[in-house]
Amino acid sequence: MSHHMHLYDSHNSSSITRAVAVAHVLVTVMINSQILVQLDKKISFHNSGNNQNSRQKMRVENLTAGFGQKKVLDDISISFNENAITAIIGPSGCGKSTLVRCLNRMHEVTPSAWVSGHVFLDDEDIFSPSTDPVAIRRKIGMVFQKPNPFPTMSIFDNVAAGLKLNGVRDRKVISSKVEKNLKKAFLWDEIGDRISDSGASLSGGQQQRLCIARALAVEPEVVLMDEPCSALDPSATAKIEQLMRELEKNYTVVIVTHNMQQAARVSDYTAFLYLGKMIEYGPTDEIFQNPKDKLTENYITGRFG
């Protein structure tokens, strides 16, 4: 028996039904209770081939975090493979954004925020008292949900900002790195002749890619993306997804997304969070086609969320 899968897509307002957002996705419920996600020809599970023998780049051990008296994450343990994309999915309020903000110590800058447990980058515990959080944020870059170019800066200076903060003064070196990272972000061909214009003059999708170029300029090892496409149209989203697939060749990428079609398209691994707990984690095709936990199955088939 076939049913339409209902998914939540944060591109759409709450007034748009989930059924419309996922018109192309079908779920066949098998007799043995397994589910098979059938995607149309435009959508397929991502498999980069780069991660078959990947080592762990980051690992989280017994991470608990919250704000004041509220616990948001409860004893989370997960690893992130090098040169792979991991998607974190789950309903609103389940702790996805808090988790990624813990990965580069952004969580702690919020008033009343607290955290316990361990997060390792390679073999370094980023919460060790001897670890400099600013140095960690250089190694683990963040791209936020809403594009946030520095509005008073030019496109050039937006990308150069991190380099200058890190002490790079040679103009030729800065110019070379700005061009290199605008090319990495698939922006140079579009705006290379007007890099003196304000970053705020770009379209929403271009602004988000500018923010990615800015994050890449300081040469991080890990790139975190917190719903980077939620404010973008489908065309801009497709460019960001193409960029993600290029980035995983050289970086470890972790994305938060409400859009499960997007998770299927771009990620190698998927983690499902619910009420602050890690319910299930594994290769993306296994999570979507044969989830081991009933909660995961109920979420991806739209029974809640």
Secondary structure as UniProt FT lines:
FT   STRAND          2..4
FT   TURN            10..11
FT   TURN            14..15
FT   HELIX           18..21
FT   TURN            22..24
FT   STRAND          26..29
FT   TURN            31..32
FT   STRAND          35..38
FT   TURN            41..42
FT   TURN            52..53
FT   STRAND          56..67
FT   TURN            68..69
FT   STRAND          70..81
FT   TURN            82..83
FT   STRAND          85..89
FT   TURN            92..93
FT   HELIX           96..103
FT   TURN            104..105
FT   HELIX           107..109
FT   TURN            111..112
FT   STRAND          113..121
FT   TURN            122..123
FT   STRAND          124..125
FT   TURN            126..127
FT   TURN            129..130
FT   HELIX           133..139
FT   STRAND          140..143
FT   TURN            151..152
FT   HELIX           155..165
FT   TURN            166..167
FT   HELIX           171..184
FT   TURN            185..186
FT   HELIX           188..191
FT   HELIX           192..194
FT   TURN            195..196
FT   HELIX           199..201
FT   HELIX           204..217
FT   STRAND          222..226
FT   TURN            228..231
FT   HELIX           234..247
FT   TURN            248..250
FT   STRAND          252..256
FT   HELIX           260..266
FT   STRAND          269..274
FT   TURN            275..276
FT   STRAND          277..283
FT   HELIX           284..289
FT   HELIX           294..300
FT   TURN            301..302
//
